[in-house]
Amino acid sequence: MGMKIGGSDEYNSEINVTPMVDIMLVLLIIFMIVTPLLQQGVTVNIPRDMVSPEEDSYINNEKAVIVAIPNENEFYIGKERYSRAVLGEKIKEVMGEKIERQLQGQTEKRIVYIKSDVNVPYGAVVEAINIIRAQNVDRIGLVADKKKVAQ
């Protein structure tokens, strides 16, 4: 099928790509805007593990409590930044909400995950663990990237 040009009986067999380009540009813009919003929390360059342990699927859940430590003196829960003094209170508040949900019959894990940058000193991570344990949280997970195995 072709398009009729003017008043003659000739048909144009060329594809009109302008509408397709318009649609593709709109989709590209939509994806460029939405993609950064899909990331949860703060970006941290986490270390890669040597042996891949079993992956905890709960860490990808929206309700998981993840403490991100991108720098030595920065602590984030989600995208909110907290100081060392306030971190314990915020953990206690979040875990208190989880206890209330458990009393209402909802099953939720009471785990706090720590996602630390490679360049953060060991002492800062240990201090975060101590602050979390002081809030009666007994399960703490350390997050690492899976090492890609060459086959």
Phi and psi in radians as a Rosetta constraint file:
Dihedral C 1 N 2 CA 2 C 2 CIRCULARHARMONIC -2.301 0.35
Dihedral N 2 CA 2 C 2 N 3 CIRCULARHARMONIC 3.116 0.35
Dihedral C 2 N 3 CA 3 C 3 CIRCULARHARMONIC -1.860 0.35
Dihedral N 3 CA 3 C 3 N 4 CIRCULARHARMONIC 2.495 0.35
Dihedral C 3 N 4 CA 4 C 4 CIRCULARHARMONIC -1.406 0.35
Dihedral N 4 CA 4 C 4 N 5 CIRCULARHARMONIC 2.351 0.35
Dihedral C 4 N 5 CA 5 C 5 CIRCULARHARMONIC -1.839 0.35
Dihedral N 5 CA 5 C 5 N 6 CIRCULARHARMONIC 2.152 0.35
Dihedral C 5 N 6 CA 6 C 6 CIRCULARHARMONIC 0.980 0.35
Dihedral N 6 CA 6 C 6 N 7 CIRCULARHARMONIC -2.412 0.35
Dihedral C 6 N 7 CA 7 C 7 CIRCULARHARMONIC -1.795 0.35
Dihedral N 7 CA 7 C 7 N 8 CIRCULARHARMONIC 0.041 0.35
Dihedral C 7 N 8 CA 8 C 8 CIRCULARHARMONIC -1.499 0.35
Dihedral N 8 CA 8 C 8 N 9 CIRCULARHARMONIC 2.974 0.35
Dihedral C 8 N 9 CA 9 C 9 CIRCULARHARMONIC -1.580 0.35
Dihedral N 9 CA 9 C 9 N 10 CIRCULARHARMONIC 0.188 0.35
Dihedral C 9 N 10 CA 10 C 10 CIRCULARHARMONIC -1.403 0.35
Dihedral N 10 CA 10 C 10 N 11 CIRCULARHARMONIC 2.490 0.35
Dihedral C 10 N 11 CA 11 C 11 CIRCULARHARMONIC -1.872 0.35
Dihedral N 11 CA 11 C 11 N 12 CIRCULARHARMONIC 2.568 0.35
Dihedral C 11 N 12 CA 12 C 12 CIRCULARHARMONIC -1.729 0.35
Dihedral N 12 CA 12 C 12 N 13 CIRCULARHARMONIC 2.107 0.35
Dihedral C 12 N 13 CA 13 C 13 CIRCULARHARMONIC -1.690 0.35
Dihedral N 13 CA 13 C 13 N 14 CIRCULARHARMONIC 0.153 0.35
Dihedral C 13 N 14 CA 14 C 14 CIRCULARHARMONIC -1.464 0.35
Dihedral N 14 CA 14 C 14 N 15 CIRCULARHARMONIC 2.511 0.35
Dihedral C 14 N 15 CA 15 C 15 CIRCULARHARMONIC -1.439 0.35
Dihedral N 15 CA 15 C 15 N 16 CIRCULARHARMONIC 2.354 0.35
Dihedral C 15 N 16 CA 16 C 16 CIRCULARHARMONIC -1.520 0.35
Dihedral N 16 CA 16 C 16 N 17 CIRCULARHARMONIC 1.804 0.35
Dihedral C 16 N 17 CA 17 C 17 CIRCULARHARMONIC -1.597 0.35
Dihedral N 17 CA 17 C 17 N 18 CIRCULARHARMONIC -0.089 0.35
Dihedral C 17 N 18 CA 18 C 18 CIRCULARHARMONIC -1.034 0.35
Dihedral N 18 CA 18 C 18 N 19 CIRCULARHARMONIC -0.818 0.35
Dihedral C 18 N 19 CA 19 C 19 CIRCULARHARMONIC -1.115 0.35
Dihedral N 19 CA 19 C 19 N 20 CIRCULARHARMONIC -0.642 0.35
Dihedral C 19 N 20 CA 20 C 20 CIRCULARHARMONIC -1.149 0.35
Dihedral N 20 CA 20 C 20 N 21 CIRCULARHARMONIC -0.718 0.35
Dihedral C 20 N 21 CA 21 C 21 CIRCULARHARMONIC -1.118 0.35
Dihedral N 21 CA 21 C 21 N 22 CIRCULARHARMONIC -0.710 0.35
Dihedral C 21 N 22 CA 22 C 22 CIRCULARHARMONIC -1.047 0.35
Dihedral N 22 CA 22 C 22 N 23 CIRCULARHARMONIC -0.775 0.35
Dihedral C 22 N 23 CA 23 C 23 CIRCULARHARMONIC -1.143 0.35
Dihedral N 23 CA 23 C 23 N 24 CIRCULARHARMONIC -0.743 0.35
Dihedral C 23 N 24 CA 24 C 24 CIRCULARHARMONIC -1.111 0.35
Dihedral N 24 CA 24 C 24 N 25 CIRCULARHARMONIC -0.696 0.35
Dihedral C 24 N 25 CA 25 C 25 CIRCULARHARMONIC -1.156 0.35
Dihedral N 25 CA 25 C 25 N 26 CIRCULARHARMONIC -0.687 0.35
Dihedral C 25 N 26 CA 26 C 26 CIRCULARHARMONIC -1.109 0.35
Dihedral N 26 CA 26 C 26 N 27 CIRCULARHARMONIC -0.767 0.35
Dihedral C 26 N 27 CA 27 C 27 CIRCULARHARMONIC -1.103 0.35
Dihedral N 27 CA 27 C 27 N 28 CIRCULARHARMONIC -0.715 0.35
Dihedral C 27 N 28 CA 28 C 28 CIRCULARHARMONIC -1.058 0.35
Dihedral N 28 CA 28 C 28 N 29 CIRCULARHARMONIC -0.773 0.35
Dihedral C 28 N 29 CA 29 C 29 CIRCULARHARMONIC -1.123 0.35
Dihedral N 29 CA 29 C 29 N 30 CIRCULARHARMONIC -0.736 0.35
Dihedral C 29 N 30 CA 30 C 30 CIRCULARHARMONIC -1.061 0.35
Dihedral N 30 CA 30 C 30 N 31 CIRCULARHARMONIC -0.812 0.35
Dihedral C 30 N 31 CA 31 C 31 CIRCULARHARMONIC -1.150 0.35
Dihedral N 31 CA 31 C 31 N 32 CIRCULARHARMONIC -0.614 0.35
Dihedral C 31 N 32 CA 32 C 32 CIRCULARHARMONIC -1.158 0.35
Dihedral N 32 CA 32 C 32 N 33 CIRCULARHARMONIC -0.548 0.35
Dihedral C 32 N 33 CA 33 C 33 CIRCULARHARMONIC -1.427 0.35
Dihedral N 33 CA 33 C 33 N 34 CIRCULARHARMONIC -0.708 0.35
Dihedral C 33 N 34 CA 34 C 34 CIRCULARHARMONIC -1.362 0.35
Dihedral N 34 CA 34 C 34 N 35 CIRCULARHARMONIC -0.629 0.35
Dihedral C 34 N 35 CA 35 C 35 CIRCULARHARMONIC -0.981 0.35
Dihedral N 35 CA 35 C 35 N 36 CIRCULARHARMONIC -0.819 0.35
Dihedral C 35 N 36 CA 36 C 36 CIRCULARHARMONIC -1.125 0.35
Dihedral N 36 CA 36 C 36 N 37 CIRCULARHARMONIC -0.428 0.35
Dihedral C 36 N 37 CA 37 C 37 CIRCULARHARMONIC -1.320 0.35
Dihedral N 37 CA 37 C 37 N 38 CIRCULARHARMONIC -0.309 0.35
Dihedral C 37 N 38 CA 38 C 38 CIRCULARHARMONIC -1.334 0.35
Dihedral N 38 CA 38 C 38 N 39 CIRCULARHARMONIC -0.330 0.35
Dihedral C 38 N 39 CA 39 C 39 CIRCULARHARMONIC -1.274 0.35
Dihedral N 39 CA 39 C 39 N 40 CIRCULARHARMONIC 2.355 0.35
Dihedral C 39 N 40 CA 40 C 40 CIRCULARHARMONIC -1.747 0.35
Dihedral N 40 CA 40 C 40 N 41 CIRCULARHARMONIC 2.378 0.35
Dihedral C 40 N 41 CA 41 C 41 CIRCULARHARMONIC 1.277 0.35
Dihedral N 41 CA 41 C 41 N 42 CIRCULARHARMONIC -2.712 0.35
Dihedral C 41 N 42 CA 42 C 42 CIRCULARHARMONIC -1.794 0.35
Dihedral N 42 CA 42 C 42 N 43 CIRCULARHARMONIC 2.507 0.35
Dihedral C 42 N 43 CA 43 C 43 CIRCULARHARMONIC -1.313 0.35
Dihedral N 43 CA 43 C 43 N 44 CIRCULARHARMONIC 2.192 0.35
Dihedral C 43 N 44 CA 44 C 44 CIRCULARHARMONIC -2.324 0.35
Dihedral N 44 CA 44 C 44 N 45 CIRCULARHARMONIC 2.333 0.35
Dihedral C 44 N 45 CA 45 C 45 CIRCULARHARMONIC -1.435 0.35
Dihedral N 45 CA 45 C 45 N 46 CIRCULARHARMONIC 1.604 0.35
Dihedral C 45 N 46 CA 46 C 46 CIRCULARHARMONIC -1.504 0.35
Dihedral N 46 CA 46 C 46 N 47 CIRCULARHARMONIC 2.674 0.35
Dihedral C 46 N 47 CA 47 C 47 CIRCULARHARMONIC -1.252 0.35
Dihedral N 47 CA 47 C 47 N 48 CIRCULARHARMONIC 2.730 0.35
Dihedral C 47 N 48 CA 48 C 48 CIRCULARHARMONIC -1.643 0.35
Dihedral N 48 CA 48 C 48 N 49 CIRCULARHARMONIC 2.460 0.35
Dihedral C 48 N 49 CA 49 C 49 CIRCULARHARMONIC -1.472 0.35
Dihedral N 49 CA 49 C 49 N 50 CIRCULARHARMONIC 2.760 0.35
Dihedral C 49 N 50 CA 50 C 50 CIRCULARHARMONIC -1.460 0.35
Dihedral N 50 CA 50 C 50 N 51 CIRCULARHARMONIC -0.738 0.35
Dihedral C 50 N 51 CA 51 C 51 CIRCULARHARMONIC -2.089 0.35
Dihedral N 51 CA 51 C 51 N 52 CIRCULARHARMONIC 2.217 0.35
Dihedral C 51 N 52 CA 52 C 52 CIRCULARHARMONIC -1.316 0.35
Dihedral N 52 CA 52 C 52 N 53 CIRCULARHARMONIC 1.941 0.35
Dihedral C 52 N 53 CA 53 C 53 CIRCULARHARMONIC -1.363 0.35
Dihedral N 53 CA 53 C 53 N 54 CIRCULARHARMONIC 3.084 0.35
Dihedral C 53 N 54 CA 54 C 54 CIRCULARHARMONIC -1.137 0.35
Dihedral N 54 CA 54 C 54 N 55 CIRCULARHARMONIC 2.355 0.35
Dihedral C 54 N 55 CA 55 C 55 CIRCULARHARMONIC -1.439 0.35
Dihedral N 55 CA 55 C 55 N 56 CIRCULARHARMONIC 2.338 0.35
Dihedral C 55 N 56 CA 56 C 56 CIRCULARHARMONIC -1.539 0.35
Dihedral N 56 CA 56 C 56 N 57 CIRCULARHARMONIC 1.956 0.35
Dihedral C 56 N 57 CA 57 C 57 CIRCULARHARMONIC -1.229 0.35
Dihedral N 57 CA 57 C 57 N 58 CIRCULARHARMONIC -0.311 0.35
Dihedral C 57 N 58 CA 58 C 58 CIRCULARHARMONIC -1.176 0.35
Dihedral N 58 CA 58 C 58 N 59 CIRCULARHARMONIC -0.403 0.35
Dihedral C 58 N 59 CA 59 C 59 CIRCULARHARMONIC -1.134 0.35
Dihedral N 59 CA 59 C 59 N 60 CIRCULARHARMONIC -0.434 0.35
Dihedral C 59 N 60 CA 60 C 60 CIRCULARHARMONIC -1.483 0.35
Dihedral N 60 CA 60 C 60 N 61 CIRCULARHARMONIC -0.035 0.35
Dihedral C 60 N 61 CA 61 C 61 CIRCULARHARMONIC -1.302 0.35
Dihedral N 61 CA 61 C 61 N 62 CIRCULARHARMONIC 2.557 0.35
Dihedral C 61 N 62 CA 62 C 62 CIRCULARHARMONIC -1.095 0.35
Dihedral N 62 CA 62 C 62 N 63 CIRCULARHARMONIC -0.530 0.35
Dihedral C 62 N 63 CA 63 C 63 CIRCULARHARMONIC -1.480 0.35
Dihedral N 63 CA 63 C 63 N 64 CIRCULARHARMONIC -0.074 0.35
Dihedral C 63 N 64 CA 64 C 64 CIRCULARHARMONIC -1.194 0.35
Dihedral N 64 CA 64 C 64 N 65 CIRCULARHARMONIC 2.444 0.35
Dihedral C 64 N 65 CA 65 C 65 CIRCULARHARMONIC -1.664 0.35
Dihedral N 65 CA 65 C 65 N 66 CIRCULARHARMONIC 2.001 0.35
Dihedral C 65 N 66 CA 66 C 66 CIRCULARHARMONIC -2.101 0.35
Dihedral N 66 CA 66 C 66 N 67 CIRCULARHARMONIC 2.128 0.35
Dihedral C 66 N 67 CA 67 C 67 CIRCULARHARMONIC -1.711 0.35
Dihedral N 67 CA 67 C 67 N 68 CIRCULARHARMONIC 2.002 0.35
Dihedral C 67 N 68 CA 68 C 68 CIRCULARHARMONIC -1.726 0.35
Dihedral N 68 CA 68 C 68 N 69 CIRCULARHARMONIC 2.361 0.35
Dihedral C 68 N 69 CA 69 C 69 CIRCULARHARMONIC -2.164 0.35
Dihedral N 69 CA 69 C 69 N 70 CIRCULARHARMONIC 1.520 0.35
Dihedral C 69 N 70 CA 70 C 70 CIRCULARHARMONIC -1.337 0.35
Dihedral N 70 CA 70 C 70 N 71 CIRCULARHARMONIC -0.522 0.35
Dihedral C 70 N 71 CA 71 C 71 CIRCULARHARMONIC -2.356 0.35
Dihedral N 71 CA 71 C 71 N 72 CIRCULARHARMONIC 2.968 0.35
Dihedral C 71 N 72 CA 72 C 72 CIRCULARHARMONIC -1.017 0.35
Dihedral N 72 CA 72 C 72 N 73 CIRCULARHARMONIC -0.715 0.35
Dihedral C 72 N 73 CA 73 C 73 CIRCULARHARMONIC -1.894 0.35
Dihedral N 73 CA 73 C 73 N 74 CIRCULARHARMONIC 0.346 0.35
Dihedral C 73 N 74 CA 74 C 74 CIRCULARHARMONIC -2.070 0.35
Dihedral N 74 CA 74 C 74 N 75 CIRCULARHARMONIC 2.223 0.35
Dihedral C 74 N 75 CA 75 C 75 CIRCULARHARMONIC -2.218 0.35
Dihedral N 75 CA 75 C 75 N 76 CIRCULARHARMONIC 2.234 0.35
Dihedral C 75 N 76 CA 76 C 76 CIRCULARHARMONIC -2.146 0.35
Dihedral N 76 CA 76 C 76 N 77 CIRCULARHARMONIC 2.456 0.35
Dihedral C 76 N 77 CA 77 C 77 CIRCULARHARMONIC -2.097 0.35
Dihedral N 77 CA 77 C 77 N 78 CIRCULARHARMONIC 1.988 0.35
Dihedral C 77 N 78 CA 78 C 78 CIRCULARHARMONIC 1.196 0.35
Dihedral N 78 CA 78 C 78 N 79 CIRCULARHARMONIC -2.156 0.35
Dihedral C 78 N 79 CA 79 C 79 CIRCULARHARMONIC -1.938 0.35
Dihedral N 79 CA 79 C 79 N 80 CIRCULARHARMONIC 0.153 0.35
Dihedral C 79 N 80 CA 80 C 80 CIRCULARHARMONIC -1.620 0.35
Dihedral N 80 CA 80 C 80 N 81 CIRCULARHARMONIC 2.292 0.35
Dihedral C 80 N 81 CA 81 C 81 CIRCULARHARMONIC -1.610 0.35
Dihedral N 81 CA 81 C 81 N 82 CIRCULARHARMONIC 2.397 0.35
Dihedral C 81 N 82 CA 82 C 82 CIRCULARHARMONIC -2.324 0.35
Dihedral N 82 CA 82 C 82 N 83 CIRCULARHARMONIC 2.624 0.35
Dihedral C 82 N 83 CA 83 C 83 CIRCULARHARMONIC -1.479 0.35
Dihedral N 83 CA 83 C 83 N 84 CIRCULARHARMONIC 2.992 0.35
Dihedral C 83 N 84 CA 84 C 84 CIRCULARHARMONIC -1.059 0.35
Dihedral N 84 CA 84 C 84 N 85 CIRCULARHARMONIC -0.656 0.35
Dihedral C 84 N 85 CA 85 C 85 CIRCULARHARMONIC -1.165 0.35
Dihedral N 85 CA 85 C 85 N 86 CIRCULARHARMONIC -0.644 0.35
Dihedral C 85 N 86 CA 86 C 86 CIRCULARHARMONIC -1.577 0.35
Dihedral N 86 CA 86 C 86 N 87 CIRCULARHARMONIC -0.325 0.35
Dihedral C 86 N 87 CA 87 C 87 CIRCULARHARMONIC -1.001 0.35
Dihedral N 87 CA 87 C 87 N 88 CIRCULARHARMONIC -0.785 0.35
Dihedral C 87 N 88 CA 88 C 88 CIRCULARHARMONIC -1.081 0.35
Dihedral N 88 CA 88 C 88 N 89 CIRCULARHARMONIC -0.737 0.35
Dihedral C 88 N 89 CA 89 C 89 CIRCULARHARMONIC -1.134 0.35
Dihedral N 89 CA 89 C 89 N 90 CIRCULARHARMONIC -0.703 0.35
Dihedral C 89 N 90 CA 90 C 90 CIRCULARHARMONIC -1.173 0.35
Dihedral N 90 CA 90 C 90 N 91 CIRCULARHARMONIC -0.730 0.35
Dihedral C 90 N 91 CA 91 C 91 CIRCULARHARMONIC -1.059 0.35
Dihedral N 91 CA 91 C 91 N 92 CIRCULARHARMONIC -0.762 0.35
Dihedral C 91 N 92 CA 92 C 92 CIRCULARHARMONIC -1.075 0.35
Dihedral N 92 CA 92 C 92 N 93 CIRCULARHARMONIC -0.700 0.35
Dihedral C 92 N 93 CA 93 C 93 CIRCULARHARMONIC -1.137 0.35
Dihedral N 93 CA 93 C 93 N 94 CIRCULARHARMONIC -0.819 0.35
Dihedral C 93 N 94 CA 94 C 94 CIRCULARHARMONIC -1.143 0.35
Dihedral N 94 CA 94 C 94 N 95 CIRCULARHARMONIC -0.737 0.35
Dihedral C 94 N 95 CA 95 C 95 CIRCULARHARMONIC -1.228 0.35
Dihedral N 95 CA 95 C 95 N 96 CIRCULARHARMONIC -0.536 0.35
Dihedral C 95 N 96 CA 96 C 96 CIRCULARHARMONIC -1.107 0.35
Dihedral N 96 CA 96 C 96 N 97 CIRCULARHARMONIC -0.680 0.35
Dihedral C 96 N 97 CA 97 C 97 CIRCULARHARMONIC -1.130 0.35
Dihedral N 97 CA 97 C 97 N 98 CIRCULARHARMONIC -0.649 0.35
Dihedral C 97 N 98 CA 98 C 98 CIRCULARHARMONIC -1.150 0.35
Dihedral N 98 CA 98 C 98 N 99 CIRCULARHARMONIC -0.675 0.35
Dihedral C 98 N 99 CA 99 C 99 CIRCULARHARMONIC -1.124 0.35
Dihedral N 99 CA 99 C 99 N 100 CIRCULARHARMONIC -0.716 0.35
Dihedral C 99 N 100 CA 100 C 100 CIRCULARHARMONIC -1.100 0.35
Dihedral N 100 CA 100 C 100 N 101 CIRCULARHARMONIC -0.700 0.35
Dihedral C 100 N 101 CA 101 C 101 CIRCULARHARMONIC -1.165 0.35
Dihedral N 101 CA 101 C 101 N 102 CIRCULARHARMONIC -0.600 0.35
Dihedral C 101 N 102 CA 102 C 102 CIRCULARHARMONIC -1.178 0.35
Dihedral N 102 CA 102 C 102 N 103 CIRCULARHARMONIC -0.642 0.35
Dihedral C 102 N 103 CA 103 C 103 CIRCULARHARMONIC -1.175 0.35
Dihedral N 103 CA 103 C 103 N 104 CIRCULARHARMONIC -0.466 0.35
Dihedral C 103 N 104 CA 104 C 104 CIRCULARHARMONIC -1.450 0.35
Dihedral N 104 CA 104 C 104 N 105 CIRCULARHARMONIC 0.002 0.35
Dihedral C 104 N 105 CA 105 C 105 CIRCULARHARMONIC 1.785 0.35
Dihedral N 105 CA 105 C 105 N 106 CIRCULARHARMONIC -0.067 0.35
Dihedral C 105 N 106 CA 106 C 106 CIRCULARHARMONIC -1.461 0.35
Dihedral N 106 CA 106 C 106 N 107 CIRCULARHARMONIC 2.394 0.35
Dihedral C 106 N 107 CA 107 C 107 CIRCULARHARMONIC -1.643 0.35
Dihedral N 107 CA 107 C 107 N 108 CIRCULARHARMONIC 2.062 0.35
Dihedral C 107 N 108 CA 108 C 108 CIRCULARHARMONIC -2.383 0.35
Dihedral N 108 CA 108 C 108 N 109 CIRCULARHARMONIC 2.523 0.35
Dihedral C 108 N 109 CA 109 C 109 CIRCULARHARMONIC -1.420 0.35
Dihedral N 109 CA 109 C 109 N 110 CIRCULARHARMONIC 2.461 0.35
Dihedral C 109 N 110 CA 110 C 110 CIRCULARHARMONIC -1.780 0.35
Dihedral N 110 CA 110 C 110 N 111 CIRCULARHARMONIC 1.235 0.35
Dihedral C 110 N 111 CA 111 C 111 CIRCULARHARMONIC -2.115 0.35
Dihedral N 111 CA 111 C 111 N 112 CIRCULARHARMONIC 2.453 0.35
Dihedral C 111 N 112 CA 112 C 112 CIRCULARHARMONIC -1.985 0.35
Dihedral N 112 CA 112 C 112 N 113 CIRCULARHARMONIC 2.215 0.35
Dihedral C 112 N 113 CA 113 C 113 CIRCULARHARMONIC -1.743 0.35
Dihedral N 113 CA 113 C 113 N 114 CIRCULARHARMONIC 2.463 0.35
Dihedral C 113 N 114 CA 114 C 114 CIRCULARHARMONIC -1.985 0.35
Dihedral N 114 CA 114 C 114 N 115 CIRCULARHARMONIC 2.174 0.35
Dihedral C 114 N 115 CA 115 C 115 CIRCULARHARMONIC -2.059 0.35
Dihedral N 115 CA 115 C 115 N 116 CIRCULARHARMONIC 1.862 0.35
Dihedral C 115 N 116 CA 116 C 116 CIRCULARHARMONIC -1.994 0.35
Dihedral N 116 CA 116 C 116 N 117 CIRCULARHARMONIC 2.527 0.35
Dihedral C 116 N 117 CA 117 C 117 CIRCULARHARMONIC -1.186 0.35
Dihedral N 117 CA 117 C 117 N 118 CIRCULARHARMONIC 2.719 0.35
Dihedral C 117 N 118 CA 118 C 118 CIRCULARHARMONIC -1.081 0.35
Dihedral N 118 CA 118 C 118 N 119 CIRCULARHARMONIC -0.599 0.35
Dihedral C 118 N 119 CA 119 C 119 CIRCULARHARMONIC -1.565 0.35
Dihedral N 119 CA 119 C 119 N 120 CIRCULARHARMONIC 0.043 0.35
Dihedral C 119 N 120 CA 120 C 120 CIRCULARHARMONIC -1.346 0.35
Dihedral N 120 CA 120 C 120 N 121 CIRCULARHARMONIC 2.307 0.35
Dihedral C 120 N 121 CA 121 C 121 CIRCULARHARMONIC -1.080 0.35
Dihedral N 121 CA 121 C 121 N 122 CIRCULARHARMONIC 2.574 0.35
Dihedral C 121 N 122 CA 122 C 122 CIRCULARHARMONIC -0.970 0.35
Dihedral N 122 CA 122 C 122 N 123 CIRCULARHARMONIC -0.650 0.35
Dihedral C 122 N 123 CA 123 C 123 CIRCULARHARMONIC -1.067 0.35
Dihedral N 123 CA 123 C 123 N 124 CIRCULARHARMONIC -0.616 0.35
Dihedral C 123 N 124 CA 124 C 124 CIRCULARHARMONIC -1.182 0.35
Dihedral N 124 CA 124 C 124 N 125 CIRCULARHARMONIC -0.655 0.35
Dihedral C 124 N 125 CA 125 C 125 CIRCULARHARMONIC -1.191 0.35
Dihedral N 125 CA 125 C 125 N 126 CIRCULARHARMONIC -0.763 0.35
Dihedral C 125 N 126 CA 126 C 126 CIRCULARHARMONIC -1.094 0.35
Dihedral N 126 CA 126 C 126 N 127 CIRCULARHARMONIC -0.682 0.35
Dihedral C 126 N 127 CA 127 C 127 CIRCULARHARMONIC -1.115 0.35
Dihedral N 127 CA 127 C 127 N 128 CIRCULARHARMONIC -0.703 0.35
Dihedral C 127 N 128 CA 128 C 128 CIRCULARHARMONIC -1.102 0.35
Dihedral N 128 CA 128 C 128 N 129 CIRCULARHARMONIC -0.720 0.35
Dihedral C 128 N 129 CA 129 C 129 CIRCULARHARMONIC -1.071 0.35
Dihedral N 129 CA 129 C 129 N 130 CIRCULARHARMONIC -0.750 0.35
Dihedral C 129 N 130 CA 130 C 130 CIRCULARHARMONIC -1.116 0.35
Dihedral N 130 CA 130 C 130 N 131 CIRCULARHARMONIC -0.699 0.35
Dihedral C 130 N 131 CA 131 C 131 CIRCULARHARMONIC -1.119 0.35
Dihedral N 131 CA 131 C 131 N 132 CIRCULARHARMONIC -0.730 0.35
Dihedral C 131 N 132 CA 132 C 132 CIRCULARHARMONIC -1.186 0.35
Dihedral N 132 CA 132 C 132 N 133 CIRCULARHARMONIC -0.752 0.35
Dihedral C 132 N 133 CA 133 C 133 CIRCULARHARMONIC -1.133 0.35
Dihedral N 133 CA 133 C 133 N 134 CIRCULARHARMONIC -0.524 0.35
Dihedral C 133 N 134 CA 134 C 134 CIRCULARHARMONIC -1.150 0.35
Dihedral N 134 CA 134 C 134 N 135 CIRCULARHARMONIC -0.284 0.35
Dihedral C 134 N 135 CA 135 C 135 CIRCULARHARMONIC -1.676 0.35
Dihedral N 135 CA 135 C 135 N 136 CIRCULARHARMONIC 0.370 0.35
Dihedral C 135 N 136 CA 136 C 136 CIRCULARHARMONIC 1.096 0.35
Dihedral N 136 CA 136 C 136 N 137 CIRCULARHARMONIC 0.633 0.35
Dihedral C 136 N 137 CA 137 C 137 CIRCULARHARMONIC -1.797 0.35
Dihedral N 137 CA 137 C 137 N 138 CIRCULARHARMONIC 2.058 0.35
Dihedral C 137 N 138 CA 138 C 138 CIRCULARHARMONIC -1.741 0.35
Dihedral N 138 CA 138 C 138 N 139 CIRCULARHARMONIC -0.211 0.35
Dihedral C 138 N 139 CA 139 C 139 CIRCULARHARMONIC -1.979 0.35
Dihedral N 139 CA 139 C 139 N 140 CIRCULARHARMONIC 2.016 0.35
Dihedral C 139 N 140 CA 140 C 140 CIRCULARHARMONIC -2.213 0.35
Dihedral N 140 CA 140 C 140 N 141 CIRCULARHARMONIC 2.277 0.35
Dihedral C 140 N 141 CA 141 C 141 CIRCULARHARMONIC -1.958 0.35
Dihedral N 141 CA 141 C 141 N 142 CIRCULARHARMONIC 2.425 0.35
Dihedral C 141 N 142 CA 142 C 142 CIRCULARHARMONIC -1.795 0.35
Dihedral N 142 CA 142 C 142 N 143 CIRCULARHARMONIC 2.277 0.35
Dihedral C 142 N 143 CA 143 C 143 CIRCULARHARMONIC -1.688 0.35
Dihedral N 143 CA 143 C 143 N 144 CIRCULARHARMONIC 2.328 0.35
Dihedral C 143 N 144 CA 144 C 144 CIRCULARHARMONIC -2.430 0.35
Dihedral N 144 CA 144 C 144 N 145 CIRCULARHARMONIC 2.677 0.35
Dihedral C 144 N 145 CA 145 C 145 CIRCULARHARMONIC -1.313 0.35
Dihedral N 145 CA 145 C 145 N 146 CIRCULARHARMONIC 2.620 0.35
Dihedral C 145 N 146 CA 146 C 146 CIRCULARHARMONIC -1.287 0.35
Dihedral N 146 CA 146 C 146 N 147 CIRCULARHARMONIC 2.392 0.35
Dihedral C 146 N 147 CA 147 C 147 CIRCULARHARMONIC -1.397 0.35
Dihedral N 147 CA 147 C 147 N 148 CIRCULARHARMONIC 2.297 0.35
Dihedral C 147 N 148 CA 148 C 148 CIRCULARHARMONIC -1.359 0.35
Dihedral N 148 CA 148 C 148 N 149 CIRCULARHARMONIC 2.208 0.35
Dihedral C 148 N 149 CA 149 C 149 CIRCULARHARMONIC -1.663 0.35
Dihedral N 149 CA 149 C 149 N 150 CIRCULARHARMONIC 2.199 0.35
Dihedral C 149 N 150 CA 150 C 150 CIRCULARHARMONIC -1.309 0.35
Dihedral N 150 CA 150 C 150 N 151 CIRCULARHARMONIC 2.309 0.35
